[in-house]
Amino acid sequence: MQSYGFELRLSLKFGFVCFILIANALAVREARSILLIPSNMAGALAANGDGTVPKTPPTPSPLRSSKYTTTKMRILITGGAGFIGSHLVDRLMEEGTNEVIVADNFFSGTKDNLKRWIGHPNFELIRHDVTEPLLVECDQIYHLACPASPIFYKYNPVKTIKTNVMGTLNMLGLAKRVGARILLTSTSEVYGDPLQHPQTEEYWGNVNPIGVRSCYDEGKRVAETLMFDYHRQHGLEIRIARIFNTYGPRMNIDDGRVVSNFIAQALRGEVMTVQAPGTQTRSFCYVSDMVDGLIKLMGGDNTGPINIGNPGEFTMLELANAVKELIEPSATYKIVENTPDDPRQRKPDITKATKLLGWAPTVSLREGLPLMAEDFAQRLGVSFPLQSPRGPFF
């Protein structure tokens, strides 16, 4: 009996030693794979600096190519319960050739935006924060998840930058594992307070790295860097859209962005607050045009980054007057103190989008504002007669 106990202890010790040796060997091999770049890869990385010699994309997951899986395109949308994301869900589901998975933590999105599709056999909704890894099988990833409201910048900057950086890392890891194409919705904020006007994709920007908006601006710049690093090192198929100010139904009513602020204030009978001096400019793209641009970018052959936005440019005072004319004639406005690092001007150069994607916006500001106001009025419980667009605002 004592001999048997001794042999058992010896066997357990031997097994434990073998386990440690195997674990160490695997750790060393993993470290070498990270720290050492093979000579053939070094050449590929150098040659791919201008994007002309991309690596072979990862092989799609065996689960996606097995006979047991659907032939439909399986699309993951992070942030799909949000403003732009929910409209993207509508478009992709209406095509009838896709299975759509939405991952959203409902930090700013809402299930109500997706109520049309809940229970549909080709739709799945997952409560998930992209700062944590996600294990699903998919062919395409639209990575939209990120708080985009200036209010969140001020009160939860750490959450904003964590979502940008860690969320993008997790989605890139997923894309690498399953061989999916991934599209990042970056932002015109990467241009900061631009010294070039209008802004082309080649402009590197003028961004304050430590300002109150930096969690969003720099977070998106890091996300773009990660996208291209995974593209160069691992051959991922990436797409980057730099989206400009977007508006339309389902925007959060009190999210702090100028169009939603003005419309909500006008409908509530409040004074519209125009940040000083009022001559700063923005370009506003209606959400249906934005979704169309994202889908064309995902389906095309161009990595990007590509500006997606409406090149129509308006001062804040012009926008306030448009809201007054189209939505509430009795509305008034006042000038208030501006927020730090607020860009003085913003206008996209969409030459690449037009030439490479065949995309251009079709909805004018005067057409889009009443549609957004109608949605806001319904949610606020106030009446709003839809007026016909007229006048010089395009």
N, C-alpha and C positions, 0 to 999 in steps of 0.2 A: 504493500500500500504506500509506504514511504517512497519506494522507487518510482511508482507511478506518479506520485505528486511531484517528485523532482523532475521527471521527464516532461510533465505538463508545464511546469514553470519554465523549463529550458525552451520548450517549444514556443511558448508565448513570447519569451524574450527574443528568440530568433525571428519570429514573425514581426515583432515590433521594429527590430533593427532593419529588416528588409523593407518595411514600410517607409522608414525614415530615409533609407538610401534611395528608394524609388522616387520619393517626393523631392529630395534634393536634386536628383538627376533631372526631373521634369522642370523644376524651378530654374536650373542652370540653362536648360535648353530654351525655355521661354525668355530668359534674360538675354541670351545670345540672339534670339530672333528679334528682340526689340532693339538691342544696342548695336548689333553688327548689321551692316548693309552689304549684301553680296555684291560682287563686282558687276554682275549683269543688271542688278537693280539700280546700282549707282548710276549707270549709264542711262537707264530709263528715266530716273528722276531728273537728271540733268537735261535730257532731251525734252522732257515734258514741261519745262519751265514756261514755255509759251503756249502750252496746251495742244501742240501739233502732233505729239506722239503719245497718245493716251495708252495706259496699260489695258490689258484685257480685263473686262469686268468680271467680278466674282460669279461663279456658277450658281444659278438659282437653286434654292433649297430642293432636295429630292421630294419633299412632301408636296411641293407645288407642281412638280412634273409627273407625279404618280397618277395612275389611272383612277385613283379614288377621289381626286380633287376635281373641283368644278373647272369648266373651261372659261368661266367669266373672269374678267380682270378683277383682282382682289386689291382694293385700295384702302390704305390706312390714312386717316386725316387726324392729326393731332390738333387740338383746339377746335374740333369740328362743331362744338356746341356754341361757339362764339359768333360774332357778327359776320365776318367774311366766310368763316368755315362752314356755317350752316347753309349759306347760299351755295357754296361749292358742293356740299352734300346734295342739295336739291338738284343741281345740274347733273351730277354724276349718276344719281339714282334715276333721274328722268330718262337718261340714255338707255336704261334697261339692259345694258351689257356688263354691268359692274356689280360686284359685292363691295359694300362700303363698311368699313370699321371706323368708328369714331372713338378716340381716346381723349377724354377731357376731365379735368379735376373740378370743373364748375366754379373756378375762382372768379371768372368774369362771364363765362358762358352760362347757358340755361337750357334745361331739357325742353322747355317750351318751344325753343327754336327748332327742335327736331321732332315735335309731336306728330308730324305728318308721316314719319317713317318708323316710329317705334312700333315693333311688332311685325314689320315687313320681313319676309324670309331672306332678303338680300341685304339686310341692314343689322348692324350690331353696335351697341353702345357700351363702352367700358368706362367706368369711373377710374381714372388713372392720372397720376402726376408724372409728367415726362422726366422729372428729375430722378425718377427711379426707372430701372430697366424694364422693358416691355417685351414679352415673348409672344409674338403672333407670326403667322405666315401671310405674306403679302407680296404683290408685284410692284406696287408704287407706294411711295410715302409722300404725302403733302404735309410738311412740318410747319404748321401755323401757330402752334401753342406758344404764347407769350403774352403777359399783361402789356397792353399797348396804350393804356390811359395815363396821361400826365399825373393824375391823382395817385396812381400806384407808384409812379416814380418817387413821389415825395414820401409816401407813408410805408412803402414796402420795397425799397430799392434792392435789398438782398434777394428777395424772391424773384424780382425781375431779372437780375443778372444770372442767378442760378438757373432759371428756366432757359435763358438764352444759351448759356455755356453747357451746363450739364445735360439739359434736355436735348440739345443738338448732338452732343457726344453719344447719348443713349440711342438716338434715332439713327445716327451714322453706324453705330455698332450693330443695330438691327438690320440696316440695309446691307451691311457687309455680310452678315450671317446668312440672310435669305437671298442675296443677290438682287435686291430691289433697287429701282431708280428712286432717288430722293430729291424733292424740291423744297428749298428753304424760302420762306417769305421773309426776305430781309426788308430793308426800309430806306427811304430817302434820308432818314436821320443819320445814316453813315456819312452823309455829306456835311453834317453839322451846320454851321452858319456859313454858307458857301461863298467863296470868292470868285467862283465861276458861275456864269448865268447865261442860259439855262445849264443844268447839270448833265454832263455826259457820264457814261459808265467809267470812262478813263480818269475822271477827276477823283483824287484821293481824299478830298474832304478837308474840313477845318473844324475839328471837334475838340472841345474841352474834355480832357480825360478824367477830370476830378469834379465836374459840375454835378448839379442835382439831376440832370438828364443823362449823365454818363452811363448809369446802369443799363439803360436801354440802348443808347447810341453805341457805346463801346461793346456792349454785349452782342449786338448784331454784327459788329465788325469782327469780333472773335469768332462768331458762328460762321461767317463767311470764310475766315481763315481755316477753320476746322473742315469745312466742306471741301475746300481745294486741297488740303493736306491729305484727306482720305482719298480724293480723286487721284492725286499724284502717286501716293504710296500704295494704295490698294486697288486702284482702277475702278472705284465706284462711279456709277453714272449719276452725276449731280446736275441740278438745275438751280439757279439762284435768280429770284425776282426781287428787284428793289422797288417796293410798292410805295406810291405817294399817297397823300391824304385820300381816304376813301370814305364815302358816306352812303346812306340809304336806310331802308327799313331794317329793324332789329338792332340798330346801334343801341348801346346802353344809354339811357336817357340822361343820366348824370355822370358820364364818364370823363368830363372835363375837356373834351375836344370841341373845337370852336363851332362846327356846324351843329352838333347836338346841343351845345350850350345855347346858341342863338335861337334855335327852333323851340326848345323846351321853354326858354324864358318868354318868348313871344306868345306861345300857346297858354302859358300860365298867367299872362298879364303882367309879367315882371319886366324890369328894365334890362335890356341886353347889355352885357358888360364887354366892351371892346378894350382889349389891352393896348396900352400906349405903344407907339403913337397912332396906331390905326392904319398906317400906310404900309406896314409889313405885308408881304404877299404870300399866298398859298395857291396850289392847284388842286382841284377837287375832282376825283374820279368816282362815278356812280358804281355801286357794288356789282351790278350785272356785267359791266364792262371789265371790271377787275377780274372777276371769275373767268370770263372768257379768255383774258390774257394769260392767266395761270394755267388753264387747261392747254392752251396752245403751246406754251413754253414747255410743259411737261411732255407733250406729245411730239415735240420737235427734236432737232438734232443739235441744238445750241446749248452749251453749258451755261452761258451767262457770265457775269451778272447782266441782266437786262432791266432797264427801267420800265415799269408798268404804271402809267398814270395819265391823267388828262392834262395836256399842256396849256389849257386855258388858265390864265393867271388873274387873281383878284386880290385887291387889298381887303383888309378886314372891314373897313368902312363900306366898301362896295358890297361885301357879303351881307352886312347888317342891313343895308338899304334894300338888297334883293329879298331878304326875309321879310322886311317890312312891307314891301310891295306885293309879294306873292302869297304871304301867309297871314300876316296880321297888320293891316294898315294903321292901327292905333299904336303899334309898338314904338318904343323909344329906346335910345341907347345912351350910355355914358362911358367915358374913358376912365379906365382903372390902371393901376400899376401893372407893369409887365412882369412876367416870370423870368428868372435868370436864364441866360443862354438861349433865349428865344430867337430862332433864325429870322433874319430880316427879309429874306426872300427864298422862295422855293418854286422851281418849275422844272419839269422833266424834259430832257431831250429824248424823244421816243423814236429817233431815226432807226435804231437797231430793232426795236419792236415791230416797226412798220415793215422794214426790209426783210428781216429774218423770220418773223412770225406771221406776217400779213395781218397784224393787229393794229387797230386804232379805236379809240373810244367813240361811241355813237350817241350817248345820252348827255345832253347839255346840262349845265347847272340849273337853268331855269326849268328844265323838264324834270330833273331829279329832286329838287327841293320840295315841291308839293307832294311827291310820292312819299318822301320821308316824313313830311309833316302829317300826312294822313295816318301813317302808322303810329307816330307819336301821339296824335290826338286820340286815337282809339285806346292806346295803353294808358293815357292820362285821364280818359273819360271826359274829354271836352269835344265840342263840335268843331269841325273844320270843313268848309266847302272847298272842294278841289277846284282850283282856278286854272284856266288855260294859260300856258306860258306866253309871254309877249315881251317885247322890248329888246334891248341890246345885249343882254348877258348871254354868252354862248357857252 
